[in-house]
Structures are given as structure tokens and as C-alpha cells.
Amino acid sequence: MTAQTEHTEAKTAHAENTGNRPTHIVRKKMGSGKKADFETLGVAWDRGDGSCYVKLYGTQVVEGGFYVFPVKEDAESGQ
């Protein structure tokens, strides 16, 4: 494990343990056209250095990639 990896893991663990809400939501597009919908795969946190920590729900097998969308302000306040 490199020093940078250790530092990254320490920052991520700290962010999760302090109760920080996710800054992004991870979704995969299902279908195409007007009937397309998004399935939520997990959440992500902005680390402040231009990268994100992504935590997927359960055990995921993701084929074809996924999208990371910022959490909307009204969703954070529960409205």
C-alpha cells in the first residue's frame, strides 16, 4: 500500500464516520428512448481534490458503465 493510498483510505473512512451526507448519487441508465429510466446503484462523496469516493449498494456487477450525478439541494433538505 502506498502512502497516497493510505492517506486516501484514511480520508474516506473519516468522511463516512463523521456522518457526512453523500454529495453525488450513482445511477445506471436502463432502457433507451423515452422509456429509459435510471436505477440507483449507490452514492459518492466529493473528496475535495477532484476525485470521488463511490460506494455501491450490495454486490454490483455493472456492465456498460454508470453515471454520477450531484445530489440536488432540495433532496438534501428532505423536500
C-alpha positions as CSV (number, residue, x, y, z in Angstrom):
1,M,0.0,0.0,0.0
2,T,1.4,3.4,-1.0
3,A,1.4,6.5,1.2
4,Q,-1.1,8.1,-1.1
5,T,-3.4,5.1,-0.8
6,E,-3.2,5.1,3.0
7,H,-4.0,8.8,3.0
8,T,-7.0,8.3,0.7
9,E,-8.4,5.5,2.8
10,A,-8.0,7.5,6.0
11,K,-9.8,10.5,4.5
12,T,-12.6,8.3,3.1
13,A,-13.1,6.4,6.4
14,H,-13.1,9.7,8.3
15,A,-15.8,11.1,5.9
16,E,-18.0,8.1,6.4
17,N,-17.6,8.0,10.2
18,T,-18.4,11.7,10.7
19,G,-21.9,11.4,9.2
20,N,-21.3,13.4,6.0
21,R,-24.1,13.1,3.5
22,P,-23.2,11.9,0.0
23,T,-22.6,14.7,-2.5
24,H,-23.4,12.5,-5.5
25,I,-25.7,9.7,-6.5
26,V,-24.6,6.8,-8.7
27,R,-27.1,5.6,-11.3
28,K,-27.2,3.3,-14.4
29,K,-29.5,4.1,-17.4
30,M,-31.9,1.2,-18.0
31,G,-33.6,1.1,-21.4
32,S,-33.5,3.7,-24.2
33,G,-35.5,6.5,-25.6
34,K,-38.5,8.0,-23.8
35,K,-39.0,4.8,-21.8
36,A,-35.4,5.0,-20.3
37,D,-35.2,5.1,-16.6
38,F,-32.3,5.2,-14.1
39,E,-31.6,2.6,-11.4
40,T,-29.8,3.8,-8.3
41,L,-26.6,1.8,-7.7
42,G,-25.1,3.7,-4.8
43,V,-23.7,7.1,-3.6
44,A,-20.5,9.1,-3.8
45,W,-18.6,11.7,-1.9
46,D,-16.6,14.6,-3.4
47,R,-13.1,14.3,-1.8
48,G,-12.2,17.9,-2.5
49,D,-9.2,17.0,-4.7
50,G,-11.2,16.5,-7.9
51,S,-11.9,12.8,-7.2
52,C,-14.9,11.0,-5.7
53,Y,-15.3,8.0,-3.4
54,V,-18.0,5.7,-4.8
55,K,-19.9,3.3,-2.6
56,L,-22.2,0.9,-4.4
57,Y,-25.1,-0.8,-2.7
58,G,-24.7,-4.6,-2.2
59,T,-22.6,-6.6,-4.7
60,Q,-22.9,-5.0,-8.1
61,V,-22.0,-6.3,-11.5
62,V,-22.1,-3.2,-13.7
63,E,-21.9,-3.6,-17.4
64,G,-21.5,-0.6,-19.6
65,G,-20.7,2.0,-17.0
66,F,-22.7,4.3,-14.8
67,Y,-23.4,8.0,-14.2
68,V,-22.5,10.1,-11.1
69,F,-24.9,12.9,-10.6
70,P,-24.6,15.7,-8.0
71,V,-27.2,15.5,-5.2
72,K,-29.8,18.3,-5.6
73,E,-30.1,20.8,-2.8
74,D,-33.8,20.2,-2.2
75,A,-33.2,16.4,-1.9
76,E,-30.7,17.0,0.9
77,S,-33.2,19.1,2.9
78,G,-35.9,16.4,2.6
79,Q,-38.3,18.4,0.4
